[in-house]
Amino acid sequence: MTAEQVAPEHLEKEDTAWDAFVAAGPGTTHLQTTAWANVKRSNGWSPLRAVTSLGDATVGGQILTRRASPMPWRMGYVPRGPIGATLAPGNVAQVTALLRDRCKSNGIAYLVFEPEVPASDELEAALRKAGWRRTTRVQPDASRLIDLTPPVDELWQNLRSKWRQYVTKARRGGILVSVADGSRLDDFYSVYSDAYRRAGVTFRNDESFSVLWNEMAPKGMAHLFMADSADGKPVATLLLLSTGRRVAEIYGGSTEEGNESRANYLIKWAAIEHFRELGFSEYDMYGIPHSGIAHFKAGFGGEEVKYVGAWETAVSPAGRIVALANSMRARYVKLRHGRWATRGR
């Protein structure tokens, strides 16, 4: 029996079955895994699953829930769900009914979800008809995806010529890229926090990465790349998370020296080449927040995709109060931490 054929009730209760279902896709994402739910527990979230049948397909979503402090009501969030069947105008009503029913029976007043599907007028109209309305995004609303199935020589040729020159320059300059383990998390954090600080963007504390690594690395889902200069100094980094045959670069950065030496180009190419060799089929660059990043990532090939975005619904009358509070909090975070800040991943 395949993961898709497992009974909905079993998928809702059994972690191993659920994770196999998520890994099989379509729409596979680390954000729907048990491991990610465990990472988010440290921030007060707990998981709840909702699964049903859509014709011959099974569709489901993991809802992360927590109390909407200081209010007494609970809120829910479905990151990059549903899983198992692509959300389409024709099944929005049924998926909505599934999620609302599960929320009502578990005391959740307000729900946000961000399906990982391309935006379209038809889909947006179906969402509005089903009672959803747009809200502040949590995940990137656009990304660039690279198909890893072609030969590596073809992937190399898909890089812009200037990008290939930069990769070669970094290699000739003595930049060494390695697949690292948890012993280099401090080096990762030093490079990552420096890059975000220089960009004026809020960044996570080091403890959050220890939690993430300790939960996901033992399952083979967390991957750390470090680029070191010829004298052994860390100058660029990438932290990626994988599910099934898909990998996403979630965090990274480079120092000023790393930018000058083009280590930031080499490390990204090294990761693309590495995961292609391991048999992964898709590399998700995970967000293009502004034109500079979009230009940089576009040079590595792939295709840009624009997602339908984040949507909210009040499951009960109290949900409208939670929605208002959530909107005010999002505005505060944006004002305090900069225009590219979100409510977190």
N, C-alpha and C positions, 0 to 999 in steps of 0.2 A: 504494500500500500504506500503510495506516495504521500508527501506532506500535504498536497492539495486535496487528497481524498480522506484525510482524517476528519472525524466528526467535529463539527463546530464546538460542541461542549468539551471535547477533549483538548482542542487547541486553546480554549479559554483557561483551562486548569493546569495543563502540563507544560512546563517551561521548555523542555527538550523538543517536544512536538511543535510548539509555537516557534521556536528559533529555527527549526528546520523549514517550517512554512515560510517564515520571513526570508530566509536565505534563498529559497527557491524562486522568489519573486512571482510575477513582475512587481516592480517598485521596491525591490529590496533596499533596505537602509539600516544602518546601525542604530538609528533613533527609535526603531520599533523592536529592538532586541531586549531580551531579559537583562543582558549585561548593562545596557544603557539605563534601564530602569533602576538597576542597583546603584549605578553611579549617581543618579538623581535623588536617591533616598537621602543622601547627606544634606540636600537642600529642602527636605521636607516633602518630597513627592513620593507617591506610592502608585503602583500600576494596577490597572483594571483592563480586562480585554473584552471586546465585543466582536463576535464572529457569527456569520450567517451564510446561507447559500444564495447565490445569484445565478439561477439557472443551473448550468453544469459546473459553475465555478464557485469557489469559496472565497469570501471576502471578510476581512476583519481588521481591527485596529486596536493598538494598545493605547489606552487613555491614561496619561499621567495625571494624578489628582492630588490636590492639597487644599487646605483651608485658606480661604482668601483673607488672611489676617489683615487688619484686626477684626474683620467681620466674622460672623458665626457660620457663614455658608461655604460650601466647597466649590472649587472650580476645576475644570478638566481641560486637558490639552492633548491633542492627537498630532504628534510631530510626523510629518511626511506620510501620514496614512490616508486612505486605507491600503492594505496589502492584499495581494492575491488576485485582484481584478482591477483593471484601470477604471478610475472614476470617469464617468461619461454622463452627458446630459440625461440619457435614458435611465440611469440607475441612481442618480442623486437622491431622489425621493426615498428609495429603499434604504440606502446607506444612512441617510439622515434619520429615518425612523429607527434604525438599529441603534445608532449612537444616542439619540434622545431617550429611547427606552431604557438603555443601560444606565444612562445618567440619572434618570428619574428614580430608578429602583435602587440607586446607591447614594441618593441625597446630594447630587451634583446640580448646582443651580445655573451654572454658566459654562459654556464650552467653546473652545477655540480649536480649529484644525487647519492644517496646511497641507493639502494634497500635493504630492509631487507629480503634477500633470501640467502640460502646457496650457497657457491661457487661451481662451477662446470666448467669443461673445455668447455662443450657445451655452457653454458650460457656466459662465457667470450668470446668465439669465436663469438657468435651472437652479443654481444655488440660491439666488434671491427668491425665487418662487417657493423654494423649500424652507424659507425662513432664515437664511443666513445673510449676514451683512459684512462688509469689509472691516478689517481691524488692522492694528499695527502688526507688521510682520515680526516673527521670531527668527525663522530661518531665512537664508538668502532668497530673494525673489527671482534671481536669475543665476545661471551658472554656465560653465563650459565643460562639455563632456567629450572625452577622447575615447574612441573605439580602439581597444588594444588588440584586436584580433588580426590585423594585417601584419605582415613581416616587419621586423624591427627596422630594416632599411627603408621601408615605406614610411614608417612613423618618423624616422629621422628626416626624410625628405619633406615631410609635412611641416617641419619647423621652418620659419622664415630664415632666409639665408643669413641675416644678421645674427639671429639667435644661434644658429650653428657655429658661427664665428665666435660668439661669446662663450659657448660651451667649450670650444677648442682652446680659447684663450685661457679659461680657468684651469683646464687640465695642464696646459703648458706652464702656467704660473705656479704649479705645485699644489693646487687645491685637491684635497683628498676627501671623497665622499664615502661614508661607511653606514651600514645598517647597524644601529646602536641598540643597547639594552637599557634597562632602567637605571644603571649606574651613571648614565649621562643625562638624567633628567635635570640636574642642576645646570649643566651646560645649555641644554635646551631652553630652560627658563631664562637664563641670562640673555641669550640672543633674542628670544621671543619678546620678553618684556622691554628690552632696549629698543627693538624695532617699533613696538606699539607706542612706547613713550615718545619717541621721536616723531611719530605720526600724529600724536595728540589724541590717540584713541584709547579708551578704557581697556584694561586687560585683566585676566583672571589671576587669582593668587596661586602661589606654587602648590599649596596643599590640594587644590582642586585637581591638579594634574597627577599628583600622587594617587589620589582616589581613582581617577580614570585609568591610570596605568595598572594599578594593582588589580582592578576588576577585569579589564579587557585584554591586557597583554597575555595572561595565562591561557586565555581562550584563543589566542592567535589573531585577535582582532585589532590590536594596537601596534603600530609600526613607527619607529623613530629613525630618522635620517639626520646625520650630522655632517657638515662640511667643515673641514679644518684647513687652516692655512699651512704653508710649508713649514712654519715653525711650531705647528701644533695648536694654534689658537682657534677656538670655535668661531666661525664667521657666518654660518647659515644653518638653518634647521627646518625640518618638516615633521609634523606629527600627523599620521594618517590613521583612519579607522576603516576596517573592511567588514563586509558581510557578503556571504556567498562569493560570487565572482566579481564583485564591485568594490572599489576602494575609493575613499574620499580624503583629500588633503584638508584637514580641519584647521590646524594651527601651524604657523611657521613665521619665518622672518629672517632677516640678515642684518649684520652690523654694517656700519659705513665702509669698513674694510671689505666686507663680503660683497657689497654693491660694487665697489671699485674693481675688485678682482673678478667679478661676474660669477662668484660662487652661487648666487641666487639662481642663475640660469643652469649651471651644472647640476645642482642638487635636484632640481625639478626634472631635468632630463633623466638623471640617474634613477629617480623614483619611477618614472614612466617605463623606462627600460626594465627595471627590476620586476615590477608587477606584471608586465607583459610576459617576461620569462617564466614567472610563477604560474601562468595560466589564467590570470584575471582577464575579464573581458571589457571592463569599463573603468575609466579613471575620471573621477569627478573632481574638478578644480574648486568646487564648493564656494561659489559666490564671486561676483564682480561688482563690488560696492561703488566704484567710481571709475572714471575714464582711464586713469593711469593704470590701475590694476587690470582693467579690461584689455588695454593695449598689451600689457606684459603677458597675460595669459593667452591672448589670441595668437601670439607668436609661436605657441607650442602646438598649434593645430586644434582639431576637434571642432565642435559646433556649439554655438551659444543657444541656450534654451531659456525662455521666459515662462515662469510658473504662474499659476492662477492666483497665488498669494494666500494670505491668512484671512480666515472667515470666523465670525463669532455668532452665537445664538444664545438666547436666554431660554433655559430649559424650564424655569419656573419664574414667577413674578420677581422673586428676589434676585434672579439672574441679571435683571436690568440694572440693579444697584451695583452688582459686582462688575458689570460691563463698564459702567461709568467710572468706577474706581480704577479699573484696569486701564482705561484710556488716560486718566489723569496721571497715573503712575508712569505710563509709557512716555508721556510728554515730559515729565520730570526727568526721567532717565536720559532722554534725548538732549534736553537742555544741559544737563549736568555733565554728560560723558561724550557729547559730540554727535555730529549728524549721522555717523555710521553705526552708532551704538544700537543694539537691540536688547530685548529682554533676556538674552542668553540662549544658549543651545542646550 
